[in-house]
Amino acid sequence: MTDIWVVTLGLLLLFVILAMVRLWLGPTAPDRVVALDAVNTITVCGIIVFGVAFNETVYVDVAIVYALLSFVGTLWLAKYIGGDL
């Protein structure tokens, strides 16, 4: 793995940590849901970067499934907070 991929994954890890701080400190539930969605999105980006760095396409498939599950989870949380469930 070259240095550019290590730097990219390091930056993504930093962004995940920042989003986790927002998730922990978020004053309202919608803020926390948005922070959780940001963590999931950054994780998908990390998985794709990891797959590109190692030239493995299976990571892209994993990222697609993870993104789909993340999207469904975020929708469920939004409906739960909105009182529709």
N, CA, C and O atoms as a CHARMM CRD file, in Angstrom:
* protein
*
  340
    1    1 MET  N      0.84100  -1.15700   0.00000 PROA 1      0.00000
    2    1 MET  CA     0.00000   0.00000   0.00000 PROA 1      0.00000
    3    1 MET  C      0.89300   1.22900   0.00000 PROA 1      0.00000
    4    1 MET  O      1.83800   1.34000   0.78100 PROA 1      0.00000
    5    2 THR  N      0.56600   2.14500  -0.89700 PROA 2      0.00000
    6    2 THR  CA     1.39300   3.33900  -1.01200 PROA 2      0.00000
    7    2 THR  C      1.01700   4.36500   0.04800 PROA 2      0.00000
    8    2 THR  O      0.03700   4.21300   0.77800 PROA 2      0.00000
    9    3 ASP  N      1.82700   5.40900   0.10500 PROA 3      0.00000
   10    3 ASP  CA     1.61100   6.42800   1.12500 PROA 3      0.00000
   11    3 ASP  C      0.31000   7.19800   0.92900 PROA 3      0.00000
   12    3 ASP  O     -0.31700   7.61200   1.90400 PROA 3      0.00000
   13    4 ILE  N     -0.10200   7.39500  -0.32500 PROA 4      0.00000
   14    4 ILE  CA    -1.32000   8.17000  -0.57300 PROA 4      0.00000
   15    4 ILE  C     -2.53500   7.46800   0.00800 PROA 4      0.00000
   16    4 ILE  O     -3.45000   8.12000   0.51100 PROA 4      0.00000
   17    5 TRP  N     -2.54900   6.13600  -0.05800 PROA 5      0.00000
   18    5 TRP  CA    -3.69500   5.39700   0.49200 PROA 5      0.00000
   19    5 TRP  C     -3.68200   5.43700   2.01500 PROA 5      0.00000
   20    5 TRP  O     -4.73400   5.50100   2.65100 PROA 5      0.00000
   21    6 VAL  N     -2.50800   5.40100   2.58400 PROA 6      0.00000
   22    6 VAL  CA    -2.40100   5.48100   4.04700 PROA 6      0.00000
   23    6 VAL  C     -2.86500   6.85300   4.53300 PROA 6      0.00000
   24    6 VAL  O     -3.57300   6.95600   5.53400 PROA 6      0.00000
   25    7 VAL  N     -2.46500   7.89900   3.82200 PROA 7      0.00000
   26    7 VAL  CA    -2.89500   9.25100   4.19200 PROA 7      0.00000
   27    7 VAL  C     -4.41000   9.38400   4.04200 PROA 7      0.00000
   28    7 VAL  O     -5.07800   9.95500   4.90400 PROA 7      0.00000
   29    8 THR  N     -4.94200   8.85400   2.94200 PROA 8      0.00000
   30    8 THR  CA    -6.38400   8.93000   2.71500 PROA 8      0.00000
   31    8 THR  C     -7.15700   8.19900   3.80300 PROA 8      0.00000
   32    8 THR  O     -8.12700   8.72800   4.34500 PROA 8      0.00000
   33    9 LEU  N     -6.73000   6.99200   4.11800 PROA 9      0.00000
   34    9 LEU  CA    -7.41800   6.23600   5.17600 PROA 9      0.00000
   35    9 LEU  C     -7.25000   6.91400   6.53400 PROA 9      0.00000
   36    9 LEU  O     -8.15800   6.86500   7.36400 PROA 9      0.00000
   37   10 GLY  N     -6.11300   7.53800   6.76500 PROA 10     0.00000
   38   10 GLY  CA    -5.91300   8.27800   8.01200 PROA 10     0.00000
   39   10 GLY  C     -6.85800   9.46100   8.12500 PROA 10     0.00000
   40   10 GLY  O     -7.42500   9.71500   9.18800 PROA 10     0.00000
   41   11 LEU  N     -7.02500  10.19200   7.01300 PROA 11     0.00000
   42   11 LEU  CA    -7.96600  11.31900   7.01600 PROA 11     0.00000
   43   11 LEU  C     -9.39700  10.83900   7.23800 PROA 11     0.00000
   44   11 LEU  O    -10.16000  11.45800   7.97900 PROA 11     0.00000
   45   12 LEU  N     -9.75400   9.73200   6.59000 PROA 12     0.00000
   46   12 LEU  CA   -11.10600   9.20000   6.78600 PROA 12     0.00000
   47   12 LEU  C    -11.30600   8.77000   8.24000 PROA 12     0.00000
   48   12 LEU  O    -12.38600   8.95800   8.80100 PROA 12     0.00000
   49   13 LEU  N    -10.28100   8.20200   8.84000 PROA 13     0.00000
   50   13 LEU  CA   -10.36500   7.82500  10.25400 PROA 13     0.00000
   51   13 LEU  C    -10.53000   9.05800  11.13200 PROA 13     0.00000
   52   13 LEU  O    -11.28800   9.03700  12.10300 PROA 13     0.00000
   53   14 LEU  N     -9.82800  10.12500  10.79600 PROA 14     0.00000
   54   14 LEU  CA    -9.97900  11.38100  11.54400 PROA 14     0.00000
   55   14 LEU  C    -11.40600  11.90900  11.42300 PROA 14     0.00000
   56   14 LEU  O    -11.98600  12.36200  12.40900 PROA 14     0.00000
   57   15 PHE  N    -11.96900  11.85200  10.22300 PROA 15     0.00000
   58   15 PHE  CA   -13.34300  12.31800  10.02100 PROA 15     0.00000
   59   15 PHE  C    -14.34400  11.45800  10.79100 PROA 15     0.00000
   60   15 PHE  O    -15.32800  11.97200  11.32400 PROA 15     0.00000
   61   16 VAL  N    -14.09200  10.15300  10.84700 PROA 16     0.00000
   62   16 VAL  CA   -14.97200   9.27700  11.62800 PROA 16     0.00000
   63   16 VAL  C    -14.91000   9.65500  13.09900 PROA 16     0.00000
   64   16 VAL  O    -15.93600   9.68300  13.77900 PROA 16     0.00000
   65   17 ILE  N    -13.72800   9.94000  13.58400 PROA 17     0.00000
   66   17 ILE  CA   -13.58800  10.32800  14.99900 PROA 17     0.00000
   67   17 ILE  C    -14.33700  11.63300  15.26500 PROA 17     0.00000
   68   17 ILE  O    -15.01900  11.76300  16.28200 PROA 17     0.00000
   69   18 LEU  N    -14.21100  12.59900  14.35300 PROA 18     0.00000
   70   18 LEU  CA   -14.93100  13.86000  14.52600 PROA 18     0.00000
   71   18 LEU  C    -16.44300  13.64700  14.49800 PROA 18     0.00000
   72   18 LEU  O    -17.17500  14.25900  15.27600 PROA 18     0.00000
   73   19 ALA  N    -16.90600  12.78500  13.60500 PROA 19     0.00000
   74   19 ALA  CA   -18.34700  12.50900  13.55200 PROA 19     0.00000
   75   19 ALA  C    -18.79900  11.75900  14.79700 PROA 19     0.00000
   76   19 ALA  O    -19.92000  11.95300  15.26700 PROA 19     0.00000
   77   20 MET  N    -17.93200  10.90400  15.33300 PROA 20     0.00000
   78   20 MET  CA   -18.28300  10.19200  16.57300 PROA 20     0.00000
   79   20 MET  C    -18.38700  11.15800  17.74500 PROA 20     0.00000
   80   20 MET  O    -19.21700  10.97100  18.63500 PROA 20     0.00000
   81   21 VAL  N    -17.55300  12.18500  17.75000 PROA 21     0.00000
   82   21 VAL  CA   -17.66600  13.21500  18.80200 PROA 21     0.00000
   83   21 VAL  C    -19.01500  13.90500  18.68900 PROA 21     0.00000
   84   21 VAL  O    -19.69100  14.13300  19.69200 PROA 21     0.00000
   85   22 ARG  N    -19.40500  14.23700  17.46100 PROA 22     0.00000
   86   22 ARG  CA   -20.71500  14.85200  17.25300 PROA 22     0.00000
   87   22 ARG  C    -21.83000  13.89000  17.65400 PROA 22     0.00000
   88   22 ARG  O    -22.84300  14.30500  18.21900 PROA 22     0.00000
   89   23 LEU  N    -21.64200  12.62100  17.36400 PROA 23     0.00000
   90   23 LEU  CA   -22.63600  11.61200  17.75300 PROA 23     0.00000
   91   23 LEU  C    -22.75500  11.54800  19.26800 PROA 23     0.00000
   92   23 LEU  O    -23.85700  11.39500  19.79400 PROA 23     0.00000
   93   24 TRP  N    -21.66000  11.66000  19.96300 PROA 24     0.00000
   94   24 TRP  CA   -21.64800  11.58500  21.41600 PROA 24     0.00000
   95   24 TRP  C    -22.24000  12.85600  22.03900 PROA 24     0.00000
   96   24 TRP  O    -22.99900  12.77700  23.00500 PROA 24     0.00000
   97   25 LEU  N    -21.89500  14.02200  21.48900 PROA 25     0.00000
   98   25 LEU  CA   -22.28800  15.28200  22.08600 PROA 25     0.00000
   99   25 LEU  C    -23.56300  15.88400  21.50300 PROA 25     0.00000
  100   25 LEU  O    -24.07800  16.86800  22.03600 PROA 25     0.00000
  101   26 GLY  N    -24.07400  15.31400  20.42800 PROA 26     0.00000
  102   26 GLY  CA   -25.21600  15.91900  19.74100 PROA 26     0.00000
  103   26 GLY  C    -26.32400  16.29800  20.69900 PROA 26     0.00000
  104   26 GLY  O    -26.78400  15.45800  21.47300 PROA 26     0.00000
  105   27 PRO  N    -26.76300  17.54800  20.66400 PROA 27     0.00000
  106   27 PRO  CA   -27.75100  17.94400  21.65500 PROA 27     0.00000
  107   27 PRO  C    -29.13300  17.33900  21.42000 PROA 27     0.00000
  108   27 PRO  O    -29.89500  17.14000  22.36600 PROA 27     0.00000
  109   28 THR  N    -29.45600  17.04600  20.15800 PROA 28     0.00000
  110   28 THR  CA   -30.77900  16.47400  19.88900 PROA 28     0.00000
  111   28 THR  C    -30.61800  15.13600  19.18100 PROA 28     0.00000
  112   28 THR  O    -29.55000  14.80700  18.66600 PROA 28     0.00000
  113   29 ALA  N    -31.69400  14.38200  19.16800 PROA 29     0.00000
  114   29 ALA  CA   -31.66800  13.07400  18.50800 PROA 29     0.00000
  115   29 ALA  C    -31.43000  13.19300  16.99900 PROA 29     0.00000
  116   29 ALA  O    -30.65600  12.40500  16.45500 PROA 29     0.00000
  117   30 PRO  N    -32.06500  14.14600  16.29600 PROA 30     0.00000
  118   30 PRO  CA   -31.75900  14.27400  14.86300 PROA 30     0.00000
  119   30 PRO  C    -30.28400  14.57600  14.58100 PROA 30     0.00000
  120   30 PRO  O    -29.73100  14.10700  13.58600 PROA 30     0.00000
  121   31 ASP  N    -29.65200  15.36000  15.46000 PROA 31     0.00000
  122   31 ASP  CA   -28.21600  15.61300  15.28400 PROA 31     0.00000
  123   31 ASP  C    -27.42400  14.31000  15.36900 PROA 31     0.00000
  124   31 ASP  O    -26.48400  14.08800  14.60600 PROA 31     0.00000
  125   32 ARG  N    -27.81300  13.47400  16.28900 PROA 32     0.00000
  126   32 ARG  CA   -27.11100  12.19100  16.44600 PROA 32     0.00000
  127   32 ARG  C    -27.36100  11.26400  15.26500 PROA 32     0.00000
  128   32 ARG  O    -26.46600  10.52600  14.85200 PROA 32     0.00000
  129   33 VAL  N    -28.57400  11.29900  14.71800 PROA 33     0.00000
  130   33 VAL  CA   -28.86900  10.46300  13.54300 PROA 33     0.00000
  131   33 VAL  C    -28.04300  10.92700  12.35300 PROA 33     0.00000
  132   33 VAL  O    -27.50900  10.10400  11.60900 PROA 33     0.00000
  133   34 VAL  N    -27.93700  12.21800  12.17000 PROA 34     0.00000
  134   34 VAL  CA   -27.12600  12.74900  11.05800 PROA 34     0.00000
  135   34 VAL  C    -25.66200  12.38100  11.26100 PROA 34     0.00000
  136   34 VAL  O    -24.97300  12.02100  10.30700 PROA 34     0.00000
  137   35 ALA  N    -25.18500  12.46900  12.49900 PROA 35     0.00000
  138   35 ALA  CA   -23.79700  12.09500  12.77600 PROA 35     0.00000
  139   35 ALA  C    -23.57400  10.61300  12.51200 PROA 35     0.00000
  140   35 ALA  O    -22.54000  10.22800  11.96400 PROA 35     0.00000
  141   36 LEU  N    -24.53400   9.78000  12.89600 PROA 36     0.00000
  142   36 LEU  CA   -24.41100   8.34400  12.62700 PROA 36     0.00000
  143   36 LEU  C    -24.40600   8.06200  11.13200 PROA 36     0.00000
  144   36 LEU  O    -23.65500   7.20800  10.65900 PROA 36     0.00000
  145   37 ASP  N    -25.24300   8.77900  10.38900 PROA 37     0.00000
  146   37 ASP  CA   -25.25400   8.61200   8.93500 PROA 37     0.00000
  147   37 ASP  C    -23.92800   9.05500   8.32900 PROA 37     0.00000
  148   37 ASP  O    -23.44300   8.44000   7.38000 PROA 37     0.00000
  149   38 ALA  N    -23.33900  10.11900   8.87100 PROA 38     0.00000
  150   38 ALA  CA   -22.02600  10.56800   8.38700 PROA 38     0.00000
  151   38 ALA  C    -20.95800   9.52000   8.67000 PROA 38     0.00000
  152   38 ALA  O    -20.09400   9.26900   7.83000 PROA 38     0.00000
  153   39 VAL  N    -21.01300   8.90900   9.85000 PROA 39     0.00000
  154   39 VAL  CA   -20.04200   7.85200  10.17600 PROA 39     0.00000
  155   39 VAL  C    -20.18700   6.69600   9.19400 PROA 39     0.00000
  156   39 VAL  O    -19.19300   6.15500   8.71000 PROA 39     0.00000
  157   40 ASN  N    -21.43700   6.31700   8.90200 PROA 40     0.00000
  158   40 ASN  CA   -21.64200   5.21000   7.96300 PROA 40     0.00000
  159   40 ASN  C    -21.17000   5.56500   6.55600 PROA 40     0.00000
  160   40 ASN  O    -20.58000   4.72800   5.87200 PROA 40     0.00000
  161   41 THR  N    -21.42000   6.78200   6.12500 PROA 41     0.00000
  162   41 THR  CA   -20.98500   7.20000   4.79500 PROA 41     0.00000
  163   41 THR  C    -19.46400   7.21700   4.68800 PROA 41     0.00000
  164   41 THR  O    -18.89700   6.77800   3.68800 PROA 41     0.00000
  165   42 ILE  N    -18.81300   7.72700   5.72500 PROA 42     0.00000
  166   42 ILE  CA   -17.34900   7.76100   5.71300 PROA 42     0.00000
  167   42 ILE  C    -16.79300   6.34400   5.75700 PROA 42     0.00000
  168   42 ILE  O    -15.76200   6.05900   5.14800 PROA 42     0.00000
  169   43 THR  N    -17.47400   5.45800   6.47800 PROA 43     0.00000
  170   43 THR  CA   -17.03600   4.06000   6.51400 PROA 43     0.00000
  171   43 THR  C    -17.12900   3.42000   5.13500 PROA 43     0.00000
  172   43 THR  O    -16.23800   2.67200   4.73200 PROA 43     0.00000
  173   44 VAL  N    -18.20000   3.71300   4.41500 PROA 44     0.00000
  174   44 VAL  CA   -18.33900   3.19200   3.04100 PROA 44     0.00000
  175   44 VAL  C    -17.20000   3.70800   2.17600 PROA 44     0.00000
  176   44 VAL  O    -16.61900   2.95700   1.39300 PROA 44     0.00000
  177   45 CYS  N    -16.88200   4.99200   2.31600 PROA 45     0.00000
  178   45 CYS  CA   -15.76000   5.56200   1.55800 PROA 45     0.00000
  179   45 CYS  C    -14.44700   4.86100   1.92200 PROA 45     0.00000
  180   45 CYS  O    -13.62400   4.57300   1.05300 PROA 45     0.00000
  181   46 GLY  N    -14.26800   4.59500   3.20700 PROA 46     0.00000
  182   46 GLY  CA   -13.05900   3.90100   3.64200 PROA 46     0.00000
  183   46 GLY  C    -12.94400   2.50600   3.07200 PROA 46     0.00000
  184   46 GLY  O    -11.86400   2.07400   2.67000 PROA 46     0.00000
  185   47 ILE  N    -14.07500   1.79500   3.03700 PROA 47     0.00000
  186   47 ILE  CA   -14.05900   0.44400   2.46900 PROA 47     0.00000
  187   47 ILE  C    -13.69900   0.49500   0.98700 PROA 47     0.00000
  188   47 ILE  O    -12.92900  -0.33500   0.50500 PROA 47     0.00000
  189   48 ILE  N    -14.25100   1.46600   0.26600 PROA 48     0.00000
  190   48 ILE  CA   -13.95200   1.58700  -1.17100 PROA 48     0.00000
  191   48 ILE  C    -12.48400   1.95500  -1.37600 PROA 48     0.00000
  192   48 ILE  O    -11.82200   1.39300  -2.24900 PROA 48     0.00000
  193   49 VAL  N    -11.97400   2.88500  -0.58800 PROA 49     0.00000
  194   49 VAL  CA   -10.55100   3.25600  -0.71200 PROA 49     0.00000
  195   49 VAL  C     -9.67100   2.05300  -0.39500 PROA 49     0.00000
  196   49 VAL  O     -8.66600   1.81900  -1.06600 PROA 49     0.00000
  197   50 PHE  N    -10.05000   1.29700   0.62500 PROA 50     0.00000
  198   50 PHE  CA    -9.28900   0.10200   0.97500 PROA 50     0.00000
  199   50 PHE  C     -9.29200  -0.90400  -0.19000 PROA 50     0.00000
  200   50 PHE  O     -8.27200  -1.52600  -0.48500 PROA 50     0.00000
  201   51 GLY  N    -10.44800  -1.05100  -0.83900 PROA 51     0.00000
  202   51 GLY  CA   -10.53600  -1.95600  -1.98100 PROA 51     0.00000
  203   51 GLY  C     -9.70300  -1.50300  -3.16500 PROA 51     0.00000
  204   51 GLY  O     -9.08600  -2.31700  -3.85200 PROA 51     0.00000
  205   52 VAL  N     -9.68900  -0.20200  -3.39900 PROA 52     0.00000
  206   52 VAL  CA    -8.87600   0.33300  -4.49300 PROA 52     0.00000
  207   52 VAL  C     -7.39300   0.17600  -4.16700 PROA 52     0.00000
  208   52 VAL  O     -6.58800  -0.14600  -5.04200 PROA 52     0.00000
  209   53 ALA  N     -7.04300   0.40300  -2.91900 PROA 53     0.00000
  210   53 ALA  CA    -5.63200   0.31000  -2.53100 PROA 53     0.00000
  211   53 ALA  C     -5.09100  -1.10000  -2.71200 PROA 53     0.00000
  212   53 ALA  O     -3.93900  -1.28100  -3.10700 PROA 53     0.00000
  213   54 PHE  N     -5.91500  -2.09300  -2.42600 PROA 54     0.00000
  214   54 PHE  CA    -5.47200  -3.47600  -2.56700 PROA 54     0.00000
  215   54 PHE  C     -5.93700  -4.12000  -3.86200 PROA 54     0.00000
  216   54 PHE  O     -5.69900  -5.30800  -4.08400 PROA 54     0.00000
  217   55 ASN  N     -6.60900  -3.34000  -4.73300 PROA 55     0.00000
  218   55 ASN  CA    -7.06800  -3.82100  -6.03500 PROA 55     0.00000
  219   55 ASN  C     -7.94900  -5.05800  -5.90100 PROA 55     0.00000
  220   55 ASN  O     -7.79100  -6.03400  -6.63600 PROA 55     0.00000
  221   56 GLU  N     -8.86700  -5.00200  -4.96400 PROA 56     0.00000
  222   56 GLU  CA    -9.82500  -6.08900  -4.72500 PROA 56     0.00000
  223   56 GLU  C    -11.23600  -5.54500  -4.92500 PROA 56     0.00000
  224   56 GLU  O    -11.63100  -4.57400  -4.27900 PROA 56     0.00000
  225   57 THR  N    -11.99200  -6.17300  -5.82000 PROA 57     0.00000
  226   57 THR  CA   -13.33500  -5.68200  -6.10600 PROA 57     0.00000
  227   57 THR  C    -14.36400  -6.15500  -5.09200 PROA 57     0.00000
  228   57 THR  O    -15.46600  -5.60800  -5.03500 PROA 57     0.00000
  229   58 VAL  N    -14.03400  -7.14700  -4.30200 PROA 58     0.00000
  230   58 VAL  CA   -14.99300  -7.65200  -3.32400 PROA 58     0.00000
  231   58 VAL  C    -15.32100  -6.59600  -2.27600 PROA 58     0.00000
  232   58 VAL  O    -16.41200  -6.60500  -1.70700 PROA 58     0.00000
  233   59 TYR  N    -14.38500  -5.68600  -2.01700 PROA 59     0.00000
  234   59 TYR  CA   -14.64200  -4.62000  -1.04900 PROA 59     0.00000
  235   59 TYR  C    -15.72100  -3.65800  -1.55100 PROA 59     0.00000
  236   59 TYR  O    -16.46800  -3.09100  -0.75300 PROA 59     0.00000
  237   60 VAL  N    -15.80200  -3.47700  -2.83900 PROA 60     0.00000
  238   60 VAL  CA   -16.84200  -2.61700  -3.39900 PROA 60     0.00000
  239   60 VAL  C    -18.20900  -3.24700  -3.16800 PROA 60     0.00000
  240   60 VAL  O    -19.16800  -2.54700  -2.84300 PROA 60     0.00000
  241   61 ASP  N    -18.30600  -4.56500  -3.33500 PROA 61     0.00000
  242   61 ASP  CA   -19.56100  -5.25500  -3.05300 PROA 61     0.00000
  243   61 ASP  C    -19.94600  -5.11600  -1.59000 PROA 61     0.00000
  244   61 ASP  O    -21.11000  -4.87500  -1.26800 PROA 61     0.00000
  245   62 VAL  N    -18.98000  -5.26500  -0.71500 PROA 62     0.00000
  246   62 VAL  CA   -19.23500  -5.10400   0.72100 PROA 62     0.00000
  247   62 VAL  C    -19.68800  -3.68000   1.01200 PROA 62     0.00000
  248   62 VAL  O    -20.59600  -3.47000   1.81700 PROA 62     0.00000
  249   63 ALA  N    -19.06600  -2.70400   0.36700 PROA 63     0.00000
  250   63 ALA  CA   -19.43800  -1.30600   0.57900 PROA 63     0.00000
  251   63 ALA  C    -20.86000  -1.03500   0.10500 PROA 63     0.00000
  252   63 ALA  O    -21.59200  -0.27800   0.74200 PROA 63     0.00000
  253   64 ILE  N    -21.25200  -1.64200  -1.00200 PROA 64     0.00000
  254   64 ILE  CA   -22.61200  -1.43800  -1.51000 PROA 64     0.00000
  255   64 ILE  C    -23.63400  -1.99800  -0.53100 PROA 64     0.00000
  256   64 ILE  O    -24.63500  -1.34200  -0.24300 PROA 64     0.00000
  257   65 VAL  N    -23.39900  -3.18500  -0.02100 PROA 65     0.00000
  258   65 VAL  CA   -24.32000  -3.80100   0.94200 PROA 65     0.00000
  259   65 VAL  C    -24.36300  -2.97300   2.23400 PROA 65     0.00000
  260   65 VAL  O    -25.43300  -2.73900   2.79500 PROA 65     0.00000
  261   66 TYR  N    -23.19100  -2.53700   2.69400 PROA 66     0.00000
  262   66 TYR  CA   -23.13700  -1.71900   3.90700 PROA 66     0.00000
  263   66 TYR  C    -23.87900  -0.40700   3.71200 PROA 66     0.00000
  264   66 TYR  O    -24.58900   0.04200   4.61200 PROA 66     0.00000
  265   67 ALA  N    -23.72600   0.21600   2.54600 PROA 67     0.00000
  266   67 ALA  CA   -24.42200   1.47600   2.27900 PROA 67     0.00000
  267   67 ALA  C    -25.92800   1.26800   2.25100 PROA 67     0.00000
  268   67 ALA  O    -26.68100   2.10500   2.74900 PROA 67     0.00000
  269   68 LEU  N    -26.37000   0.16300   1.67300 PROA 68     0.00000
  270   68 LEU  CA   -27.80800  -0.12300   1.63300 PROA 68     0.00000
  271   68 LEU  C    -28.35600  -0.31600   3.04000 PROA 68     0.00000
  272   68 LEU  O    -29.39200   0.25400   3.38400 PROA 68     0.00000
  273   69 LEU  N    -27.68000  -1.10400   3.84900 PROA 69     0.00000
  274   69 LEU  CA   -28.13300  -1.33300   5.22800 PROA 69     0.00000
  275   69 LEU  C    -28.08800  -0.03800   6.03600 PROA 69     0.00000
  276   69 LEU  O    -28.96100   0.20700   6.86900 PROA 69     0.00000
  277   70 SER  N    -27.08900   0.77500   5.79500 PROA 70     0.00000
  278   70 SER  CA   -26.98500   2.05500   6.48200 PROA 70     0.00000
  279   70 SER  C    -28.14400   2.97000   6.10900 PROA 70     0.00000
  280   70 SER  O    -28.71300   3.64200   6.96800 PROA 70     0.00000
  281   71 PHE  N    -28.48500   2.99200   4.84300 PROA 71     0.00000
  282   71 PHE  CA   -29.59700   3.82100   4.37600 PROA 71     0.00000
  283   71 PHE  C    -30.91300   3.37700   5.00900 PROA 71     0.00000
  284   71 PHE  O    -31.70100   4.20600   5.46400 PROA 71     0.00000
  285   72 VAL  N    -31.14500   2.07700   5.03400 PROA 72     0.00000
  286   72 VAL  CA   -32.37400   1.55900   5.64700 PROA 72     0.00000
  287   72 VAL  C    -32.39800   1.87600   7.14600 PROA 72     0.00000
  288   72 VAL  O    -33.44100   2.24300   7.68600 PROA 72     0.00000
  289   73 GLY  N    -31.28100   1.73800   7.79700 PROA 73     0.00000
  290   73 GLY  CA   -31.20100   2.04900   9.22500 PROA 73     0.00000
  291   73 GLY  C    -31.47000   3.51000   9.50700 PROA 73     0.00000
  292   73 GLY  O    -32.16200   3.84500  10.46800 PROA 73     0.00000
  293   74 THR  N    -30.92600   4.38300   8.67400 PROA 74     0.00000
  294   74 THR  CA   -31.15900   5.81000   8.85600 PROA 74     0.00000
  295   74 THR  C    -32.62400   6.16400   8.62100 PROA 74     0.00000
  296   74 THR  O    -33.19100   6.97900   9.34900 PROA 74     0.00000
  297   75 LEU  N    -33.23300   5.55700   7.61400 PROA 75     0.00000
  298   75 LEU  CA   -34.65700   5.79500   7.38300 PROA 75     0.00000
  299   75 LEU  C    -35.49100   5.32600   8.57000 PROA 75     0.00000
  300   75 LEU  O    -36.42600   6.01100   8.98500 PROA 75     0.00000
  301   76 TRP  N    -35.15300   4.16300   9.11500 PROA 76     0.00000
  302   76 TRP  CA   -35.88800   3.63700  10.26000 PROA 76     0.00000
  303   76 TRP  C    -35.74800   4.57300  11.45800 PROA 76     0.00000
  304   76 TRP  O    -36.73400   4.86400  12.13500 PROA 76     0.00000
  305   77 LEU  N    -34.54400   5.04000  11.72200 PROA 77     0.00000
  306   77 LEU  CA   -34.33200   5.95300  12.83800 PROA 77     0.00000
  307   77 LEU  C    -35.08700   7.27000  12.62400 PROA 77     0.00000
  308   77 LEU  O    -35.64900   7.81900  13.57200 PROA 77     0.00000
  309   78 ALA  N    -35.10500   7.77200  11.40400 PROA 78     0.00000
  310   78 ALA  CA   -35.81400   9.01700  11.12700 PROA 78     0.00000
  311   78 ALA  C    -37.31500   8.84000  11.33800 PROA 78     0.00000
  312   78 ALA  O    -37.97100   9.72400  11.88900 PROA 78     0.00000
  313   79 LYS  N    -37.85700   7.71700  10.90800 PROA 79     0.00000
  314   79 LYS  CA   -39.28200   7.46700  11.11600 PROA 79     0.00000
  315   79 LYS  C    -39.58400   7.27400  12.59600 PROA 79     0.00000
  316   79 LYS  O    -40.62900   7.70700  13.08000 PROA 79     0.00000
  317   80 TYR  N    -38.67100   6.62500  13.31700 PROA 80     0.00000
  318   80 TYR  CA   -38.87200   6.40500  14.75200 PROA 80     0.00000
  319   80 TYR  C    -38.85500   7.73200  15.50600 PROA 80     0.00000
  320   80 TYR  O    -39.68000   7.95900  16.39100 PROA 80     0.00000
  321   81 ILE  N    -37.92300   8.59700  15.15800 PROA 81     0.00000
  322   81 ILE  CA   -37.84300   9.89800  15.82200 PROA 81     0.00000
  323   81 ILE  C    -39.04100  10.77000  15.42800 PROA 81     0.00000
  324   81 ILE  O    -39.56800  11.51800  16.25100 PROA 81     0.00000
  325   82 GLY  N    -39.46100  10.66800  14.17900 PROA 82     0.00000
  326   82 GLY  CA   -40.59800  11.44000  13.72600 PROA 82     0.00000
  327   82 GLY  C    -41.92500  10.98000  14.29500 PROA 82     0.00000
  328   82 GLY  O    -42.93100  11.68000  14.17300 PROA 82     0.00000
  329   83 GLY  N    -41.93900   9.80000  14.92200 PROA 83     0.00000
  330   83 GLY  CA   -43.16300   9.29000  15.54500 PROA 83     0.00000
  331   83 GLY  C    -44.04400   8.48900  14.62600 PROA 83     0.00000
  332   83 GLY  O    -45.19700   8.22000  14.96300 PROA 83     0.00000
  333   84 ASP  N    -43.53500   8.09600  13.46500 PROA 84     0.00000
  334   84 ASP  CA   -44.34300   7.31800  12.53200 PROA 84     0.00000
  335   84 ASP  C    -44.31600   5.82900  12.83600 PROA 84     0.00000
  336   84 ASP  O    -45.12200   5.08100  12.28000 PROA 84     0.00000
  337   85 LEU  N    -43.43500   5.38500  13.68200 PROA 85     0.00000
  338   85 LEU  CA   -43.38800   3.95100  14.02500 PROA 85     0.00000
  339   85 LEU  C    -44.00300   3.69300  15.37500 PROA 85     0.00000
  340   85 LEU  O    -44.05000   2.54700  15.82400 PROA 85     0.00000
